[in-house]
Amino acid sequence: MNQILLIALGGAIGSVFRYWVSTGAYKLLGPAFPYGTLAVNVIGSFVMGLLFILLLERLNGNNEQLRALLLVGFLGGFTTFSSFSIETFHLIERGEVTSALVNIAASFVLCISATWMGVIMGRQG
């Protein structure tokens, strides 16, 4: 039960951070492209890679509660695959197929690259 509460707490905090980062990106770059969702997914991917290594390799996976709070809860609330999906669908529906494809490609390449960089940084020491 303790892990469930940690996941819920992390998810709530991650959702608030997602709102702040996403609305900040839209204010800075405008609403024509889903920059906010792309930003939180790239940042979240980087943090996932970094924390995965720190928690599982450096701490030998010994802290289940921290993993539940940060990886499952916080990053689960912070990243937004469902938002990515609906925003991409709306781009296609509006006939903006090129923007939709750019969003798909950018999300894929940037998020996988950010995870890789997080893993590399987590392993440095």
N, C-alpha and C positions, 0 to 999 in steps of 0.2 A: 504494500500500500504506500510505503514511503516513496518508492520510485515513481508511482503514478502522480503523487503530489509534486515531485520534482519536475517531471515531464510537463505537468500542467503549468507550473510556475515558469519554467523555461519557455514554454510555448507562448504564454502571455507576454513575457518580456520580449521575445523574438518578434511577435506580431507588432508590438509598439515600435520596435526598432525598424521593422519593415516599413511601417507607415511613415516614419520620419525620413528614412533614406529615399523611399519611393516618391513621396511628395516633394522632397528637396530636389530630386533629379528632374521631376516634371516642372517645377518652378524655374529651375536653371536652364533646362533644355527645351521645354515646351511639351505639349501633349500629342503632337503629331505622330510620334513613334513611341513604343512602350519602353522608353529609357529607364523608367523607375524599376520596372520588373527585371529588365536586363541587369541593372546595377545591383539589385539585391541578390539575384541569382549568381552573378560573378563573385561578388563579395562573399556570399554564403558558401560557394564552392571552394574558394580559397581558404576560408576559415575551417571548413569541413576537413580539407586535406591536412591543414596544419594541426588542428586539434586531434584528428584521428591518429596521427603519428605521435603527438605528445602524450595522449592518454593511453593508447594501446601499446606503443613501442617503448616509450620512455618511462611510463609508469607501469608497464607490463600488464595493462588491462585490469589493474587491481582496484580501480575506483569506479565501480558500477554506478554509484550515485552521481558522480560528476559527469560520467558519460551520458546518463539519462537526462540530466539537467541541460547539458550543453549540446550534445550531438542530436539527441532525439527531440528534446523540448525546444531549446532556443533556436537551433538551426531549422527544425521542422516548422516552427512558427515564422521564422525569418524568410526562408526561401519560398518561392511562389510558383511551382510548376503549374498549378491550376490557373493562376492568373496569366501565365505565359500562354497556356493553351487557348483561353478564351480571347485574349488580345490578338493572338495570331489568327484565330478563326475570324474575328471581326475585321482584321485587315483583308483577309481573303474575301469575306462577304461584301466589303466595300469596293472590291475590285482592285485592291492594292496588293496584288500578288507579289510583285517585286519586293515591296517592304516586308511582306510576310516571310518570303524566302530569306531576306537579309536577317530578319529577326531569328529565324530558325538556325541559320548558319552561324550567326554571331553568338547566339546562346550556346550552341553546341561547342564551337571552337573555344570561346572565351571561358566557359564554365569548366570544361575539361582541362584547359591550360591552367586556369586558376587553381583547380584541385591539385594538379601536378606541381605547381609552384609552392603550394602550401605543404605538400608532402616533402618536397626538396628542402624547404626552409625548416620544417619540423625535424628533419634528419640531420641538419647541420648542428654542430655543437661542439 
